């Protein structure tokens, strides 16, 4: 089996399991909208259900539309990532890792959408009254994966220009 596929399977499994375990703990131990201060004035654990996407995107659309839209987009992204991982060259490890994180985050949130019709969010970062929208491990994986992907593209572009 190709190194890319092994890293992809192990990495994605680890992130998905961590995401689902943390969400299960929040759902089991918290009441919706309950908040527990971890670092006063900066970080809380909360239990909120996000029917939209990042920052509540499309949260006001009908439940049916959101379900079809987010599930459809996620399935397409998942299939494209799997295709790329299977076809990618072993030396492109930076891209494999970034896509693994994006894939795992997408799957983690897709599981929630299928189970609950919304995504469980529980990490609440804020300064005073200014709150970052609540997020979860899957969202973090997607964000880190996207940043790594952009960084990798910049590095590859600079390498191409210097040769």
Secondary structure, 3 states (H helix, E strand, C coil): CCHHHHHHHHHHHHHHHHHHHHHHHHHHHCCCCCEEEEECCCEEEEEEEECCCHHHCCCCCCHHHHHHHHHHHHHHHHHHHHHHHHHCCCCCHHHHHHHHHHHHHHHHHHHHHHHHCCEEEEEEEEECCEECCCECHHHHHHHHHHHHHHHHHHHHHHHHHHC
